[in-house]
């Protein structure tokens, strides 16, 4: 193709005004020029876009030619082609779905300039025809061959940009469509996608009804696979991560109207029985803390259990693991390391559920005597920690993390003391009501959103033999339990699926699909 000939065609088209009937050949020259030199491709893109509406018979060929340029090896040509895409939709809405599909796939371009232009193009089409664009994007998202990175970029685009749309555009019907597509995508998603989608749902008006809250709880049940035996060591999966992450989002939905009994049974019968195994996992102690805290929160809304002693004994056994029996060496003044954070949660859960079986401790006096010895010994550790906190130099400068620990420590320790006092009545009573210390801090900081990946967490409070409050957590562990004091997956932890797309075996394992280059599907693959 000769550039001079192409430019001559451009001049003829520009001078035609409204008489384009006999200039189809010149427009066809521009379409063919998309296979020419760099300068010809750039000029051809301008011609195709500018005179697109005047040549309906050539529109399909014109669009295909521009799509080819969107995959060109030269970035400047790709950018020029991407910028023309909205003009096709402006002239004919029949191209909206295809332009949306191409623009969505271009979101995976690595160059910031290209990515921004693709994003701008997609947003423009989204505002003009939101229903078509959303359906097209979710069709691509739910395509089994779509790469994970592209899926996540599209979901982030949708859930971020839709919120900024004018209410006149984002109608109730469109919101209903988005909710339907989001819930459908939840059925087969990766861990990161689950977090992204649930964050959207729990922050939307959708969750204002009991019916919707129950629906999300049911989705979590399905993802956790509560009808199967819990196995923290399942190959190619991390069931503990999945459990904690799923439950994190539905915790706020439990109430007097939505009981947590099913989850209490699962945690007590299936999860606590694997306590030592969970503790041996990487980050196992943080998993245990998160599980204990979730169990404590859910215990507030537990309905009547058929055999409550069966569940209570599991909590009781774990509680004794963290409440050592007093040393026989009465001359020793050293105290063991106490994990106050886990004890507060387990003791709170025990105190709540034991109301359904008040004779649990009294049916065997030797059990009660042993437990009270442990409680008394642990209470000494609580008093020692409170004393240290009161004696610490108030002018000492603490790090932000240390300040958080010190601010919540008194409430946590007093909670433990209050619960222990009830258990020393004759017989033990279960009447006091305390507010969990980690929930109070959440309320104090006005946290309204689920913690993001990588958010700093509060450090579990320990009491060491030197009589000082201390934490031994690694830097890595500080990114585990989020602002709500619930486990949050660390950044980069997951590249896995809840479901295996190739079969029906659901797991926190790898999502299928062929590997592709940095721009996704390779040449010619943007078009379906």
N, C-alpha and C positions, 0 to 999 in steps of 0.2 A: 504494500500500500504506500502511495506517495503522499507525504504530508501536505504538499501544495494542493493536490487534488482534494484532500479532506478539507483543507481550509477554504477552497473554492466552494465546496458543497455547503460549508457553514455560512459563507457570505450569501449564497443564493437563498438559503433557508431564512436568514435574517432579514433579507429584503422582500420576502414573500408576503409579509403582513398576514392577511387572512386567506391568501390563496395558496394552499399547500397541496391541492389535488394532484398536480402533475410533478410534485417534487419527492415522491416516494423513493425514487432511485437515489437521490442525494441522502435521504435519511438512512437508506440501506447501506450506503457507503460508510456512514458513521458507525453503524452496527458492526460491519466487517472490520473496521479499523481497530476494534478492541483486541484484535489479534496482531496488531502491528507493533511499531516501535513505542518507546516510552512516551514521547511527545504526542504521538498519534493516539495512544490510549487515553491520555489525560484530556485531550481535546474531544475525543469521541465521547467520553463520559459527560462532558458539558453539553455537547450537542444532543445526545440521547435524552438527557434530563430536561433540557430547555424546550425541546419540541415534541416531547413524548405525547402530549394530549392531541396533537394534530394528526397522528398516524396510528389510529386504532388497529389497523391490520398488521402493523409491525410491533405492537406492544409486547407480545409474548417473547419475540426474539430479542427485543431491546432489554427486557428484564433479565433474560438469561445471560445476555452479554455482560450486563453490569454485575451479575452474580459471579461471573467468571473473573471479573476485575477485582472483586472483593477477596479473591484468593491469590491475587498476583504476588509474585516474589518481591516486587518493589513496594516498599511501605507507602511512598507518596501516592502511588497509583491506587493502592488499597484505600487510603484515606479519601481520595477524590471520589472513588466509587461508593464508599459507605455514605458519604454526604449526600449523594443523589437519591438514596433509597426512599426517603419520605415523600419525594415528589411523585413517585409512582402511586403511593397510597392516596395522595391528595387528588389525583386525577381519576383513580378507579379503585374503589374499596375491595375489588376482587383480589387485589394483590396484598391486602393487609396481612393475611395469615402467613404468606410466604416470606414477606419482608420481616415480619416478626420472628419467624423461625430462623432466618439468616442472621438477623441482628442479634438474636439471643445467643446463637452459636459464636458470634464474634466477640462476645463478652470474655471469652477465654484468651483473647489476644493479650500478649504480655506487655507490649509497649503501652505506657500510660495514655499517650495521646490517642492511639487507636482505640483503646478500651473506652475512653471518655466519649469519643465520637460515636462509637457503637452504642454506648449507654444512652447518649443523648437522642440518637435516632430511634432507639427502642422506646424511650420514654415519650417521644413525640407521637409515635404510632399508638402507644398505649393510651394516651389521653384522647386521641381521635376515635379509637375503636377498642375500648378496654375489654369488652367481652370476647371478641375474636382473638385479641392478643393473649389474654390469659389462657384461653382454651388451647391455643397453639403452643404456648410455652409449657403448660402442664403436660401436654401430649408428648413433648420432647423430654421433659423431666422424667416421665414415667416410661419412656422407651428404655428397654433393657440394655440397649447398646450405647446409651449416652454415658459419657465419661463422668466419673464422680466429681471432678473439679468443676466441670461445666454445670452439672446439676446444682451444686452448692452455690455457684455464682448466680444462676438464674433464680434460685429460691431467695437469696439475699436481695437481689434486685427487686423481685416482686414484693416481698414483705417489707422492704424499706421504702420503695417509691410509691406504693399504693397509699401509704399513710399520708403522703404529701399531696395527694390529688385533691382537687376541689370537690366539695360535697355534691355539687351538681353532677359531677362525673362519677364519683364513687357512690353510686346509688345503693339502696337496700338490696336490690336484685343482684347487683355486682358483688356486694359483700357476701351474699348468700352463695354465689358461685365460687368465690374465693374460699370460703369456709368448706364447701363441699370438696373442692380440689385439694385443699390442705389435709383434710381428714383422710381422703383417699390416698394421698402420698404417704401419710403416716403408716399405712399398712405395709409398706416396703421401703424402708429408708435406712440410712446409716445413722450412727450415733450422733454425729454433728448435725445431720439434717433433723433428727428427732428433736434435739435441743432447740434448733432454730424454729421448727414448726410449732412446738409446744410453747415456746416463748411468745409466739404470735397469738396462739389460741387463748392462753391464760390471761393475756393483756387486752383481749378484745371484748366487745360487748357480748359476744357469744356465751361467755362463761358466767353471765349474770343469772342464769336460770339453773335450777336444780337438775333439770333434764340434761342440759349440756354438760354440767359437771359430772354427772353420773356416766355420761357417754365417754368422757375423757378418762374416767377411772376404768371403765370397761376396756378401753384401748390399751391402757397401761397393763391391765391384767393379761391381755392377750400377748403383749410384747414380753412380759415377764414369764409367760407360760406357767401360770400358777397351778395348772392342772397336772404338771409334771414335777418330778423330784428335782429339787434344787441341787445343782452340781457346780461348785465354784471352780472345779478343775477341768471342766469340759474343754476338749481340744479345740483350738482355733477360735476360742471365744473368751469373753470375760463376763460371766454371768453376774458377778458381784457388782461390777461397774454398771451393768445394764439395770439391775435391780434398783440400786441406789438412785441412778439418774432418772429412771421412770417414776419412782415414788416421789422424788423431789417435787415434781410438777403438780402432783395431785394432792399433796399434803394439805394445801389450803382449802380443799373442797370437803374434807371430812367435817361433819357437824352433827347436831342432834337429828337432822333429817337424813344424813348420809353416814351410816355407821362404817367403822373401819374393821369390823370383826373379821372379815375374810382375810385381810392383810395381817391382822394380829395372829391369826391361826397359821398363816404361811410363814411369818417371821419366827414364831415360836417353835413350830413343828419342823420346819424345813431349814431355816437359815441359822438359828441359834445352835442347832445340832451340829452345824459345820463351823462352829466358832473358831476352834483351833486351826482348822484348815485355812479359813479366811485370814487369820492372823499371820500365817506363814507366807501369804502372797506378798508380792511387791506392794508396798504401801498398805500392808495388811492392817496395821494398827489404826490408820486413818479410816479404812473401811469399817472397822469395828466401831469406832466412835460414831461415824455417820449412821450406821445401822442402829446403834443404841439410841441416838437422838431421834431418829425417825420413829422408832418403836415407842419412845416416850410421848411424842406428839400424837401418834395414832391412838395410844391407850386412853386418851381423854374422851374419845368418841367410840369406844368399843361397846358393842351391845352385849347381851347375855350369851355367854359361851355354854355349850352343852356340858363339857367337862372342864371347868376352869382350872382345876388343879393340875391337869396335864400340861397346860401352857404355863402356869405359874411356876411349876417346878423347873422348867427350862430357864426361866429368868432368875429364879432363886439360885440355881447352880452356878450361873454365870456371875451373879452378884458375889457369891462367896469366893470366886476366883480373884476378885479385886478387893476383897475384905479378908486379909490374912488373920489366922488365929494368933492370939497374943503369944509372944515368945516365952518359953519356959525359963529363960535366963532373966530373972527379975532385976538383976543388977545393971542390965544393959539400958542405956538411955537413947540408943540409936533407933530411929523409926525407919521402917521400910518405905520405899517409894509408893505413894498412893496416887492413883489416877482418879482425881476427883471428878473430872468431866464425864467419864464413862459411868462412875458410880452414881452421880446425880441422875442420869438418864435411866439406868437400870433400877435404881431404888424408887424413882418416881413411877416407873411402869409396874414394879412389884406392888407398890402401895395402891395403885389404881386397880389393878386386876384382882388383888387379894380381897377386895371388897366383895367379890363374887364367891369367895371361899374363905370366910373369916376364921374358920377352924384349921386352916392350912398349917399354921405354926403351933397351934396348941394341941393338935392330935398326938404329937409325940414330944414330950417335955424335954427329952435329950436334944432334939433338933432345935427347939427354942432356946435352950441354955447355950448350946454351941453358937447359935446365930447371935445371941445377945452379947456373948463374949467378943465376937468379931465386931459387932456394932460399937461396943464400948471402946475397943482398941482403935477402931477407925475414927471414932469421935475425938479421941485424944489427938490424932493427926489433924483433924479439922481445927481444933482449938489452937494447936501449935501453929498452923498456917495463918489463922486469923491474928494471932499474937505477933507473928513476924510482920504481917502487913501493917499492923498498927504501929510497930516500933520502927519501921523503915523511915529513914530521913526523908521528910517531905520535900526538902529542897533539892534532893537528888534528881538529876535529869534522866528521864527514861525515854527509850525509843517509842515510836507510835505503837508498835506491837506490844511492848511491855505495858504501856499505858492501858491498852485494851484489856489485857489480862488482869491488871490490877483493878480496873473499874468493875469488871464483872465478877471477880473472885469473891468479894464479900457476899453477894447475892447467892452465888453457887454454893458456898460453904454453909451459909445460913439455911438454905434449902435442905441440904443434907441433914443438918442438925434438927430441923423441924420434923422431917420425916422420921428420923431415928427416934425422936421423943415419943411419937405415936406408937412405935413398936415396943417401947418399954412399959406401956400401960399393962395392967393385969386385968383381963387378957389384952393383947395388942389391939389397938383400934386403927381405923383407917378414915379419919374424919378431916384431918387438916388438908387445906388446899394451898399449894404453892405454885408460883408461876416460874416456869423453866427459865433459867438464867440466860440461855442463848436466845430464847424467844424475846425476852425483854430487851436485849441489846438490838435485835432486829427492829423492834418497834421504835426504839430510841433513835436509831439512825435513819428512820423513815425509808427503809428499803421497800420499794414497790415492785421491783423487777427481779427476775431470777438472776443469780450471779452469773457473770460472763466467764468464759473459760480463762483461767489464769488469774482470777480475782484472788486477792489475799484472804486468808481465813483466820479465824481465831485459833490460838494454839492451845491444845488441851492442857489443863492445869494439873501439875504433879506436885508432890511434896516429898523431898528427898531427905536422906538421913542427916544432913547437916542442918535441917530445920529451916530451909529456905525454899521459897516458891521458885520453881524453875521450869524451863521447857527444854526438851532434848530433841525437838523435831528438826529434821534437815530442812534445807532451803527448799527442796523439792516438795516436802510435805506441806509447806505453807501455802501451796496453791491448790489444796485439795478440798477443804470444807469451806464453802462460800459464805457470803455475808449472812445467809439465813442459817448458818451453822449446819449445813447439809452438804454432803459430798458433791463436788462439782468436778467433772472430768478435766484433767490437765490438758493444756493445749498440745495438739499433735498426738494425743494418746490413741485416738481411734481412727482407723481407716476401714471400719467394719460395718457390716449390715446387721440389722435385727433379723432380716430374713434372707435366706439363700434363694436368689431369683431363679436358679436353675432347677430347683426342686421345692418341696414344701417344708424342708427342714429349717426351721427358724433358729437363728443364732446370731451372736454378736460377731459375725465373721465377714469374710471378704465379699465385696460386691463384684459380680461378674462384669464382663465387657472387655472388648479388645483394647489393647494399648494403642495410643495414638500420639502423634507429634504435638509440638507445642501449640499449634493452631487447631488442634482437634482432629477432625476426620480426614485431613489431607485433601488434595486437589479434587474438586468436583463433588465433595461429600457434603457440602452445606445444603445441597438441594435434595429433598426427599422424593 
